[in-house]
Amino acid sequence: MSTTATAMTTPLYEAHVGLGGRMVEFAGTMLPVQYKGIIAESKAVRERAGMFDVSHMARLRFTGERVLEYLEWVTSNDVAKLTDNHGQYSLLPNSQGGCVDDIIVYRLGETEYKMVVNAANHTKDVAHLKAMNTFGVEMEDYSDQTAMIAVQGPDATKLVAALSSKPNALLSAAFFGTLDVEVAGVACFAARSGYTGEDGYELQCQATDASKLWQALLDIGVEPCGLGSRDTLRVEAGLPLYGHELNDELSPIAAGLGWVVSKTKAFLGSEHVNKARVEGTPTKLQGIRLEGKRLPSPEMKVFSDSSEIGKISSGVYSPLLDCGIGFAFLDPSVKLGAACEVEIRGTMIPGTVVSKRFFKRD
């Protein structure tokens, strides 16, 4: 399938086409939505190991004497708590208490950090970070020179370790721990993180080495997976997607992300976020589990006793639970366990309000 006039490709585009990947444009980049199928790929990640080309996500490096001070101001989480070779999930807040993006920050050393941001917000994030940089920090966007592959699943770490120059270090690394390592002879920045609720690694490497790394992982049985299964897996794991559960206007408190918002430091917009934490928000993000296999879609209305109580923000069919599941912003008075209905194309489908964490690996 050819790209559109404006769509970009990742260094793995030809590999995806060669494997029969069904290519679609996502966030301006041609990516596989599926190979064998969303259900098969979702099960591969839950049962063994799958991998995703996430090279479309932006990768930034920050250096300078005041880099910690800068990152403490522009991110919501406590960067000062990070030690070398560790990372944290965080947010880029705006001045009004909303979110520019959700991100991961990694500390490499006292004056050097890395950040991974969402592909759809790449240009916006870079402009925002530049505008906030009154600290003399150097920012390098090294996205185009590199690729990133996420290997996820209960067997992911041992499979990556088997190909690596530092197997014991990979297997013993903490969650969000990082290390520089060779995998299949390819130099990688490896971070023990992911977007599926499973264990695994996100591997950054030079763009010219991406195909070699991808093929080596294929050769040891890691299943290639597309955007469709990635979305299914992240909803099962209770993980938000920017533009659905987060945006420039919505407080992260409403999205249930108070745990990545510092209670002790001042940051951009912190007074608004703190106010929302104390006073509450008009809606609260909850999970919805439906009876049957129909999947809810964004903006579908949720009802209780014939009264509208909120709207769906994300929805999928869960192969793990064999039913439709989703997230919904509901009236804060709605409690877990409450019966509800979702209007799907004119039909009321019964369901239950549940925890957003549909799946949690032991």
Buried (B, 14 or more C-beta within 10 A) or exposed (E): EEEEEEBBBBBBBEBBBEBEBBBBBBBBBBBBBBBBBBBBBBBBBBEBBBBBBBBBBBBBBBBBEBBBBBBBBBBBBBBEEBEEBBBBBBBBBBEEBBBBBBBBBBBBEEBBBBBBBBBBBBEBBBEBBEEBBEBEBEBEBEBEEBBBBBBBBBBBBEBBBBBBBBBEBBBEBEEBBBBBBBBBEBBBBBBBBBBBBBBBBBBBBBBEBBBBBBEBBBEEEBBBBBBBBBBBBBBBBBBBBBBBBBBBEBBBBBBBBBEBBBEEBEBBBBEBBBBBBEEEBEBBBBBBBBEEEBBBBBEBBBBBEEEEBBBBBBBBBBBBBEBBBBBBBBBBEBEEEBEBBBBBEEEEBEBBBBEBEBBEEE
